[in-house]
Amino acid sequence: MCLAVPGRVLDIEERDGTRMATVDFGGVVKEVCLEYLPDLRVGEYAIVHVGFALQRLDEESARQTLELFAELGLLQEEFGDPWETAAAEAGMDPVEEVRNQ
């Protein structure tokens, strides 16, 4: 599943002519392109989809959405390690599997 997730901008920089931000999604930090929201500032929230900030969001709405996503396990599904998720679904401990090889 690919969700649009709210995140808080931690810092902004220009890379090769493209405005990029480090964004915190409830504890998961990712790099995001800000070209669709050129006036977004550090500390503000945005809805992010496939690495692009698409729409500004107020802090309360972002917080509520992140809490709901966390309760539903959607943050782990969206940002977690797919190999770890597959192993967990198969009832395996990925760390133990590596040790046994």
MODELLER restraints for C-alpha pairs under 7 A, 6 or more apart:
rsr = mdl.restraints
at = mdl.atoms
rsr.add(forms.Gaussian(group=physical.xy_distance, feature=features.Distance(at['CA:1:A'], at['CA:78:A']), mean=6.91, stdev=0.5))
rsr.add(forms.Gaussian(group=physical.xy_distance, feature=features.Distance(at['CA:2:A'], at['CA:78:A']), mean=6.53, stdev=0.5))
rsr.add(forms.Gaussian(group=physical.xy_distance, feature=features.Distance(at['CA:3:A'], at['CA:49:A']), mean=6.43, stdev=0.5))
rsr.add(forms.Gaussian(group=physical.xy_distance, feature=features.Distance(at['CA:3:A'], at['CA:78:A']), mean=6.98, stdev=0.5))
rsr.add(forms.Gaussian(group=physical.xy_distance, feature=features.Distance(at['CA:4:A'], at['CA:47:A']), mean=5.96, stdev=0.5))
rsr.add(forms.Gaussian(group=physical.xy_distance, feature=features.Distance(at['CA:4:A'], at['CA:48:A']), mean=5.22, stdev=0.5))
rsr.add(forms.Gaussian(group=physical.xy_distance, feature=features.Distance(at['CA:4:A'], at['CA:49:A']), mean=4.41, stdev=0.5))
rsr.add(forms.Gaussian(group=physical.xy_distance, feature=features.Distance(at['CA:5:A'], at['CA:47:A']), mean=5.36, stdev=0.5))
rsr.add(forms.Gaussian(group=physical.xy_distance, feature=features.Distance(at['CA:5:A'], at['CA:48:A']), mean=5.24, stdev=0.5))
rsr.add(forms.Gaussian(group=physical.xy_distance, feature=features.Distance(at['CA:5:A'], at['CA:49:A']), mean=6.56, stdev=0.5))
rsr.add(forms.Gaussian(group=physical.xy_distance, feature=features.Distance(at['CA:6:A'], at['CA:25:A']), mean=6.49, stdev=0.5))
rsr.add(forms.Gaussian(group=physical.xy_distance, feature=features.Distance(at['CA:6:A'], at['CA:45:A']), mean=6.53, stdev=0.5))
rsr.add(forms.Gaussian(group=physical.xy_distance, feature=features.Distance(at['CA:6:A'], at['CA:46:A']), mean=5.42, stdev=0.5))
rsr.add(forms.Gaussian(group=physical.xy_distance, feature=features.Distance(at['CA:6:A'], at['CA:47:A']), mean=4.30, stdev=0.5))
rsr.add(forms.Gaussian(group=physical.xy_distance, feature=features.Distance(at['CA:6:A'], at['CA:48:A']), mean=6.00, stdev=0.5))
rsr.add(forms.Gaussian(group=physical.xy_distance, feature=features.Distance(at['CA:6:A'], at['CA:62:A']), mean=5.39, stdev=0.5))
rsr.add(forms.Gaussian(group=physical.xy_distance, feature=features.Distance(at['CA:6:A'], at['CA:66:A']), mean=6.85, stdev=0.5))
rsr.add(forms.Gaussian(group=physical.xy_distance, feature=features.Distance(at['CA:7:A'], at['CA:23:A']), mean=5.74, stdev=0.5))
rsr.add(forms.Gaussian(group=physical.xy_distance, feature=features.Distance(at['CA:7:A'], at['CA:24:A']), mean=5.26, stdev=0.5))
rsr.add(forms.Gaussian(group=physical.xy_distance, feature=features.Distance(at['CA:7:A'], at['CA:25:A']), mean=4.49, stdev=0.5))
rsr.add(forms.Gaussian(group=physical.xy_distance, feature=features.Distance(at['CA:7:A'], at['CA:45:A']), mean=5.40, stdev=0.5))
rsr.add(forms.Gaussian(group=physical.xy_distance, feature=features.Distance(at['CA:7:A'], at['CA:46:A']), mean=5.63, stdev=0.5))
rsr.add(forms.Gaussian(group=physical.xy_distance, feature=features.Distance(at['CA:7:A'], at['CA:47:A']), mean=6.47, stdev=0.5))
rsr.add(forms.Gaussian(group=physical.xy_distance, feature=features.Distance(at['CA:7:A'], at['CA:48:A']), mean=6.98, stdev=0.5))
rsr.add(forms.Gaussian(group=physical.xy_distance, feature=features.Distance(at['CA:8:A'], at['CA:23:A']), mean=5.35, stdev=0.5))
rsr.add(forms.Gaussian(group=physical.xy_distance, feature=features.Distance(at['CA:8:A'], at['CA:24:A']), mean=5.15, stdev=0.5))
rsr.add(forms.Gaussian(group=physical.xy_distance, feature=features.Distance(at['CA:8:A'], at['CA:25:A']), mean=6.67, stdev=0.5))
rsr.add(forms.Gaussian(group=physical.xy_distance, feature=features.Distance(at['CA:8:A'], at['CA:43:A']), mean=5.99, stdev=0.5))
rsr.add(forms.Gaussian(group=physical.xy_distance, feature=features.Distance(at['CA:8:A'], at['CA:44:A']), mean=5.70, stdev=0.5))
rsr.add(forms.Gaussian(group=physical.xy_distance, feature=features.Distance(at['CA:8:A'], at['CA:45:A']), mean=4.41, stdev=0.5))
rsr.add(forms.Gaussian(group=physical.xy_distance, feature=features.Distance(at['CA:8:A'], at['CA:46:A']), mean=6.67, stdev=0.5))
rsr.add(forms.Gaussian(group=physical.xy_distance, feature=features.Distance(at['CA:9:A'], at['CA:21:A']), mean=6.37, stdev=0.5))
rsr.add(forms.Gaussian(group=physical.xy_distance, feature=features.Distance(at['CA:9:A'], at['CA:22:A']), mean=6.04, stdev=0.5))
rsr.add(forms.Gaussian(group=physical.xy_distance, feature=features.Distance(at['CA:9:A'], at['CA:23:A']), mean=4.49, stdev=0.5))
rsr.add(forms.Gaussian(group=physical.xy_distance, feature=features.Distance(at['CA:9:A'], at['CA:24:A']), mean=6.49, stdev=0.5))
rsr.add(forms.Gaussian(group=physical.xy_distance, feature=features.Distance(at['CA:9:A'], at['CA:42:A']), mean=4.99, stdev=0.5))
rsr.add(forms.Gaussian(group=physical.xy_distance, feature=features.Distance(at['CA:9:A'], at['CA:43:A']), mean=5.23, stdev=0.5))
rsr.add(forms.Gaussian(group=physical.xy_distance, feature=features.Distance(at['CA:9:A'], at['CA:44:A']), mean=5.74, stdev=0.5))
rsr.add(forms.Gaussian(group=physical.xy_distance, feature=features.Distance(at['CA:9:A'], at['CA:45:A']), mean=6.20, stdev=0.5))
rsr.add(forms.Gaussian(group=physical.xy_distance, feature=features.Distance(at['CA:10:A'], at['CA:22:A']), mean=5.44, stdev=0.5))
rsr.add(forms.Gaussian(group=physical.xy_distance, feature=features.Distance(at['CA:10:A'], at['CA:23:A']), mean=5.50, stdev=0.5))
rsr.add(forms.Gaussian(group=physical.xy_distance, feature=features.Distance(at['CA:10:A'], at['CA:24:A']), mean=6.75, stdev=0.5))
rsr.add(forms.Gaussian(group=physical.xy_distance, feature=features.Distance(at['CA:10:A'], at['CA:42:A']), mean=5.56, stdev=0.5))
rsr.add(forms.Gaussian(group=physical.xy_distance, feature=features.Distance(at['CA:10:A'], at['CA:43:A']), mean=6.17, stdev=0.5))
rsr.add(forms.Gaussian(group=physical.xy_distance, feature=features.Distance(at['CA:11:A'], at['CA:21:A']), mean=5.50, stdev=0.5))
rsr.add(forms.Gaussian(group=physical.xy_distance, feature=features.Distance(at['CA:11:A'], at['CA:22:A']), mean=5.38, stdev=0.5))
rsr.add(forms.Gaussian(group=physical.xy_distance, feature=features.Distance(at['CA:11:A'], at['CA:42:A']), mean=5.53, stdev=0.5))
rsr.add(forms.Gaussian(group=physical.xy_distance, feature=features.Distance(at['CA:12:A'], at['CA:20:A']), mean=5.73, stdev=0.5))
rsr.add(forms.Gaussian(group=physical.xy_distance, feature=features.Distance(at['CA:12:A'], at['CA:21:A']), mean=4.29, stdev=0.5))
rsr.add(forms.Gaussian(group=physical.xy_distance, feature=features.Distance(at['CA:12:A'], at['CA:22:A']), mean=6.53, stdev=0.5))
rsr.add(forms.Gaussian(group=physical.xy_distance, feature=features.Distance(at['CA:12:A'], at['CA:42:A']), mean=6.75, stdev=0.5))
rsr.add(forms.Gaussian(group=physical.xy_distance, feature=features.Distance(at['CA:13:A'], at['CA:19:A']), mean=5.93, stdev=0.5))
rsr.add(forms.Gaussian(group=physical.xy_distance, feature=features.Distance(at['CA:13:A'], at['CA:20:A']), mean=5.48, stdev=0.5))
rsr.add(forms.Gaussian(group=physical.xy_distance, feature=features.Distance(at['CA:13:A'], at['CA:21:A']), mean=6.29, stdev=0.5))
rsr.add(forms.Gaussian(group=physical.xy_distance, feature=features.Distance(at['CA:14:A'], at['CA:20:A']), mean=5.84, stdev=0.5))
rsr.add(forms.Gaussian(group=physical.xy_distance, feature=features.Distance(at['CA:18:A'], at['CA:35:A']), mean=6.89, stdev=0.5))
rsr.add(forms.Gaussian(group=physical.xy_distance, feature=features.Distance(at['CA:19:A'], at['CA:33:A']), mean=6.19, stdev=0.5))
rsr.add(forms.Gaussian(group=physical.xy_distance, feature=features.Distance(at['CA:19:A'], at['CA:34:A']), mean=5.37, stdev=0.5))
rsr.add(forms.Gaussian(group=physical.xy_distance, feature=features.Distance(at['CA:19:A'], at['CA:35:A']), mean=6.00, stdev=0.5))
rsr.add(forms.Gaussian(group=physical.xy_distance, feature=features.Distance(at['CA:20:A'], at['CA:31:A']), mean=6.83, stdev=0.5))
rsr.add(forms.Gaussian(group=physical.xy_distance, feature=features.Distance(at['CA:20:A'], at['CA:32:A']), mean=5.63, stdev=0.5))
rsr.add(forms.Gaussian(group=physical.xy_distance, feature=features.Distance(at['CA:20:A'], at['CA:33:A']), mean=4.59, stdev=0.5))
rsr.add(forms.Gaussian(group=physical.xy_distance, feature=features.Distance(at['CA:20:A'], at['CA:34:A']), mean=5.47, stdev=0.5))
rsr.add(forms.Gaussian(group=physical.xy_distance, feature=features.Distance(at['CA:21:A'], at['CA:31:A']), mean=5.70, stdev=0.5))
rsr.add(forms.Gaussian(group=physical.xy_distance, feature=features.Distance(at['CA:21:A'], at['CA:32:A']), mean=5.20, stdev=0.5))
rsr.add(forms.Gaussian(group=physical.xy_distance, feature=features.Distance(at['CA:21:A'], at['CA:33:A']), mean=6.39, stdev=0.5))
rsr.add(forms.Gaussian(group=physical.xy_distance, feature=features.Distance(at['CA:21:A'], at['CA:34:A']), mean=6.73, stdev=0.5))
rsr.add(forms.Gaussian(group=physical.xy_distance, feature=features.Distance(at['CA:22:A'], at['CA:29:A']), mean=6.70, stdev=0.5))
rsr.add(forms.Gaussian(group=physical.xy_distance, feature=features.Distance(at['CA:22:A'], at['CA:30:A']), mean=5.77, stdev=0.5))
rsr.add(forms.Gaussian(group=physical.xy_distance, feature=features.Distance(at['CA:22:A'], at['CA:31:A']), mean=4.71, stdev=0.5))
rsr.add(forms.Gaussian(group=physical.xy_distance, feature=features.Distance(at['CA:22:A'], at['CA:32:A']), mean=6.28, stdev=0.5))
rsr.add(forms.Gaussian(group=physical.xy_distance, feature=features.Distance(at['CA:23:A'], at['CA:29:A']), mean=5.49, stdev=0.5))
rsr.add(forms.Gaussian(group=physical.xy_distance, feature=features.Distance(at['CA:23:A'], at['CA:30:A']), mean=5.45, stdev=0.5))
rsr.add(forms.Gaussian(group=physical.xy_distance, feature=features.Distance(at['CA:23:A'], at['CA:31:A']), mean=6.17, stdev=0.5))
rsr.add(forms.Gaussian(group=physical.xy_distance, feature=features.Distance(at['CA:23:A'], at['CA:32:A']), mean=6.62, stdev=0.5))
rsr.add(forms.Gaussian(group=physical.xy_distance, feature=features.Distance(at['CA:24:A'], at['CA:30:A']), mean=6.67, stdev=0.5))
rsr.add(forms.Gaussian(group=physical.xy_distance, feature=features.Distance(at['CA:26:A'], at['CA:66:A']), mean=6.26, stdev=0.5))
rsr.add(forms.Gaussian(group=physical.xy_distance, feature=features.Distance(at['CA:32:A'], at['CA:51:A']), mean=4.84, stdev=0.5))
rsr.add(forms.Gaussian(group=physical.xy_distance, feature=features.Distance(at['CA:32:A'], at['CA:52:A']), mean=5.50, stdev=0.5))
rsr.add(forms.Gaussian(group=physical.xy_distance, feature=features.Distance(at['CA:32:A'], at['CA:53:A']), mean=6.52, stdev=0.5))
rsr.add(forms.Gaussian(group=physical.xy_distance, feature=features.Distance(at['CA:33:A'], at['CA:51:A']), mean=6.09, stdev=0.5))
rsr.add(forms.Gaussian(group=physical.xy_distance, feature=features.Distance(at['CA:33:A'], at['CA:52:A']), mean=4.81, stdev=0.5))
rsr.add(forms.Gaussian(group=physical.xy_distance, feature=features.Distance(at['CA:33:A'], at['CA:53:A']), mean=6.22, stdev=0.5))
rsr.add(forms.Gaussian(group=physical.xy_distance, feature=features.Distance(at['CA:34:A'], at['CA:52:A']), mean=6.33, stdev=0.5))
rsr.add(forms.Gaussian(group=physical.xy_distance, feature=features.Distance(at['CA:34:A'], at['CA:53:A']), mean=5.50, stdev=0.5))
rsr.add(forms.Gaussian(group=physical.xy_distance, feature=features.Distance(at['CA:36:A'], at['CA:53:A']), mean=6.52, stdev=0.5))
rsr.add(forms.Gaussian(group=physical.xy_distance, feature=features.Distance(at['CA:36:A'], at['CA:54:A']), mean=5.98, stdev=0.5))
rsr.add(forms.Gaussian(group=physical.xy_distance, feature=features.Distance(at['CA:37:A'], at['CA:53:A']), mean=6.56, stdev=0.5))
rsr.add(forms.Gaussian(group=physical.xy_distance, feature=features.Distance(at['CA:37:A'], at['CA:54:A']), mean=6.64, stdev=0.5))
rsr.add(forms.Gaussian(group=physical.xy_distance, feature=features.Distance(at['CA:45:A'], at['CA:56:A']), mean=5.89, stdev=0.5))
rsr.add(forms.Gaussian(group=physical.xy_distance, feature=features.Distance(at['CA:45:A'], at['CA:57:A']), mean=5.19, stdev=0.5))
rsr.add(forms.Gaussian(group=physical.xy_distance, feature=features.Distance(at['CA:45:A'], at['CA:58:A']), mean=6.30, stdev=0.5))
rsr.add(forms.Gaussian(group=physical.xy_distance, feature=features.Distance(at['CA:45:A'], at['CA:59:A']), mean=6.29, stdev=0.5))
rsr.add(forms.Gaussian(group=physical.xy_distance, feature=features.Distance(at['CA:45:A'], at['CA:62:A']), mean=6.88, stdev=0.5))
rsr.add(forms.Gaussian(group=physical.xy_distance, feature=features.Distance(at['CA:46:A'], at['CA:53:A']), mean=5.90, stdev=0.5))
rsr.add(forms.Gaussian(group=physical.xy_distance, feature=features.Distance(at['CA:46:A'], at['CA:54:A']), mean=6.83, stdev=0.5))
rsr.add(forms.Gaussian(group=physical.xy_distance, feature=features.Distance(at['CA:46:A'], at['CA:55:A']), mean=5.37, stdev=0.5))
rsr.add(forms.Gaussian(group=physical.xy_distance, feature=features.Distance(at['CA:46:A'], at['CA:56:A']), mean=4.26, stdev=0.5))
rsr.add(forms.Gaussian(group=physical.xy_distance, feature=features.Distance(at['CA:46:A'], at['CA:57:A']), mean=5.01, stdev=0.5))
rsr.add(forms.Gaussian(group=physical.xy_distance, feature=features.Distance(at['CA:47:A'], at['CA:53:A']), mean=5.75, stdev=0.5))
rsr.add(forms.Gaussian(group=physical.xy_distance, feature=features.Distance(at['CA:47:A'], at['CA:54:A']), mean=5.69, stdev=0.5))
rsr.add(forms.Gaussian(group=physical.xy_distance, feature=features.Distance(at['CA:47:A'], at['CA:55:A']), mean=5.24, stdev=0.5))
rsr.add(forms.Gaussian(group=physical.xy_distance, feature=features.Distance(at['CA:47:A'], at['CA:56:A']), mean=6.39, stdev=0.5))
rsr.add(forms.Gaussian(group=physical.xy_distance, feature=features.Distance(at['CA:47:A'], at['CA:57:A']), mean=6.57, stdev=0.5))
rsr.add(forms.Gaussian(group=physical.xy_distance, feature=features.Distance(at['CA:48:A'], at['CA:54:A']), mean=5.76, stdev=0.5))
rsr.add(forms.Gaussian(group=physical.xy_distance, feature=features.Distance(at['CA:69:A'], at['CA:75:A']), mean=5.81, stdev=0.5))
rsr.add(forms.Gaussian(group=physical.xy_distance, feature=features.Distance(at['CA:84:A'], at['CA:94:A']), mean=6.21, stdev=0.5))
rsr.add(forms.Gaussian(group=physical.xy_distance, feature=features.Distance(at['CA:87:A'], at['CA:93:A']), mean=6.44, stdev=0.5))
rsr.add(forms.Gaussian(group=physical.xy_distance, feature=features.Distance(at['CA:87:A'], at['CA:94:A']), mean=5.99, stdev=0.5))
